[in-house]
Amino acid sequence: MNKNIKKWIIKLAYITFAIALLSACVNMFLAPHSIAAGGLTGLAIILEAWLGVGRSIVIYIGNAMVLVLTFFFLGREVFYNTVIGAMMLPFFISIMPRIMLISDTMLSTIIGSAVFGIAVSILYRNNASSGGTAVPPLILQKHFKIPPSVGLFITDGIVVLLCLLVFDLDAFFYAILSIFITSAAMSYIENGANKKKMVYIISQFHQDITRDIMHDIGRGVTVIPAVGAFDNQQKPMLMVTMNTKDYQQLLTIVDKHDKEAFMITDTVSDVHGQGFTYESGSI
């Protein structure tokens, strides 16, 4: 099979899966409790309750207008991917069972919103969207460097205000809670899931520690010349970046060679380069 075709099929599978998740969240978790948590789907829930217009019809019309913006502001690749999602979403919304899986409104809001955020993040990672208000965050990210989670929070906030016209105050606050949960889930997927440890080590046994890090953990070590202000003596400082799961092993290595070693550990949200974003030898 052609490599490009295989890549496109995999991307289509991800998009389809994400759209199915979004539809399930709307029909089974949010809409049954009148939670219009922003987005075109939230607007569809509001208009269906207010004017009796079907959810899928509202989404079809809204997506048609959004696709025009996508073509001009995000380019053809995102446009074609958005066309797929924009057509799939109302279809899945129309065929997905409309049932209340969880009777407790709070629990349904938490679960539905978290899964909703995960689904939107999957779409964004594949340069796609479900159309609707998922597109403006992509435009804000591309042209104004605003994170998608923040952009989605802004656009969804406008839709949620409309809840006050149709639903009660409880539904309004549940919708706000839903936006916070969705935004937090997206933020975690975008940044939190890829956290690494960056460690600085100062020890007189730096050579032994370096050897064991490279051999046992398989990570490269950068040696940085450092000068102590108290004694004005130059001491080598080690810098190593690793996966969180390897951090405990690092502590064991350092403790084995020097129980008095000075260490500074920081958590970083993203690391690019050899050994992290692509497989290779030690960095």
VENBEL-V253346 format. One record per run of one state. SS is the DSSP state (H for helix, E for strand, L for the rest). FROM is the first residue (numbers start at 1). LEN is the number of residues. If there is no record, write none. Layout:
SS & FROM & LEN
SS & FROM & LEN
This chain:
L & 1 & 2
H & 3 & 31
L & 34 & 5
H & 39 & 13
L & 52 & 3
H & 55 & 41
L & 96 & 9
H & 105 & 21
L & 126 & 8
H & 134 & 11
L & 145 & 3
H & 148 & 14
L & 162 & 1
H & 163 & 4
L & 167 & 2
H & 169 & 22
L & 191 & 1
H & 192 & 3
L & 195 & 1
E & 196 & 7
L & 203 & 3
H & 206 & 12
L & 218 & 4
E & 222 & 6
L & 228 & 6
E & 234 & 10
H & 244 & 14
L & 258 & 4
E & 262 & 7
L & 269 & 5
E & 274 & 1
L & 275 & 3
E & 278 & 1
L & 279 & 5
